[in-house]
Amino acid sequence: MDNRAGITTILDTLARIKKPPKQDIYVAFTTTEEIGGMGISFFTSNTQIDTLIAIDVGPVASEYQTKLSEDPIIVYKDSFAQYDKGIADRLRSTKIQTQAAIFERYGSDASIAASKGLVAKAALVAIPTENTHGFEIIHKNAIAHASRLLAEFLRRL
């Protein structure tokens, strides 16, 4: 589910947007996130963007107080960077129920880019996932809820 969940969420989000936001939106499907984030580093080095929102799977674990559910996880910090609190709070203020977490031993394209100074603001929406990087399990409505969250967030821009 690792990359497939994110790709499906992005495509579903784009299908839900009926009226384009007033600002440009770039969609990047990157590679090598787990081994240094070279894909996102190349993209952000060659594109003038201010804000980056990553879509990824997020671990369901008691130490993160996250649960396997349809509710997307809005991450406030991971081992690479602190995410933009304003964006995270705006994502949580939509009508979609969310979870909040701080992830240790985790990095996303957004936090990698932020830690290298390649974007000014970063955020992460994670699909709650049991057993990331193996036999992965997600809630049957998790992708739809994450894409509804992102579509609503983009409509508010």
ZIPE-V194404 format. One record per residue. N is the residue number from 1. RES is the residue in three letters. OMEGA is omega in whole degrees, 0 to 359 (* if undefined). Layout:
{{N:RES:OMEGA} {N:RES:OMEGA}}
This chain:
{{1:MET:189} {2:ASP:181} {3:ASN:182} {4:ARG:180} {5:ALA:179} {6:GLY:179} {7:ILE:180} {8:THR:179} {9:THR:181} {10:ILE:181} {11:LEU:178} {12:ASP:177} {13:THR:180} {14:LEU:178} {15:ALA:181} {16:ARG:183} {17:ILE:181} {18:LYS:180} {19:LYS:182} {20:PRO:175} {21:PRO:183} {22:LYS:178} {23:GLN:180} {24:ASP:175} {25:ILE:175} {26:TYR:175} {27:VAL:181} {28:ALA:173} {29:PHE:190} {30:THR:178} {31:THR:173} {32:THR:178} {33:GLU:184} {34:GLU:181} {35:ILE:172} {36:GLY:177} {37:GLY:183} {38:MET:181} {39:GLY:181} {40:ILE:178} {41:SER:178} {42:PHE:182} {43:PHE:184} {44:THR:175} {45:SER:185} {46:ASN:181} {47:THR:178} {48:GLN:175} {49:ILE:180} {50:ASP:188} {51:THR:179} {52:LEU:175} {53:ILE:178} {54:ALA:174} {55:ILE:184} {56:ASP:171} {57:VAL:179} {58:GLY:184} {59:PRO:171} {60:VAL:184} {61:ALA:181} {62:SER:181} {63:GLU:177} {64:TYR:182} {65:GLN:177} {66:THR:184} {67:LYS:174} {68:LEU:182} {69:SER:176} {70:GLU:185} {71:ASP:179} {72:PRO:177} {73:ILE:174} {74:ILE:186} {75:VAL:181} {76:TYR:181} {77:LYS:170} {78:ASP:186} {79:SER:179} {80:PHE:187} {81:ALA:169} {82:GLN:179} {83:TYR:181} {84:ASP:184} {85:LYS:180} {86:GLY:179} {87:ILE:179} {88:ALA:179} {89:ASP:177} {90:ARG:176} {91:LEU:181} {92:ARG:183} {93:SER:178} {94:THR:180} {95:LYS:181} {96:ILE:177} {97:GLN:180} {98:THR:170} {99:GLN:176} {100:ALA:181} {101:ALA:166} {102:ILE:183} {103:PHE:171} {104:GLU:178} {105:ARG:184} {106:TYR:174} {107:GLY:178} {108:SER:174} {109:ASP:183} {110:ALA:181} {111:SER:176} {112:ILE:179} {113:ALA:180} {114:ALA:182} {115:SER:178} {116:LYS:180} {117:GLY:183} {118:LEU:175} {119:VAL:180} {120:ALA:184} {121:LYS:179} {122:ALA:177} {123:ALA:179} {124:LEU:170} {125:VAL:184} {126:ALA:174} {127:ILE:180} {128:PRO:186} {129:THR:171} {130:GLU:173} {131:ASN:179} {132:THR:179} {133:HIS:177} {134:GLY:175} {135:PHE:190} {136:GLU:181} {137:ILE:173} {138:ILE:176} {139:HIS:184} {140:LYS:180} {141:ASN:187} {142:ALA:181} {143:ILE:180} {144:ALA:180} {145:HIS:178} {146:ALA:180} {147:SER:175} {148:ARG:177} {149:LEU:181} {150:LEU:179} {151:ALA:178} {152:GLU:178} {153:PHE:180} {154:LEU:177} {155:ARG:182} {156:ARG:182} {157:LEU:*}}
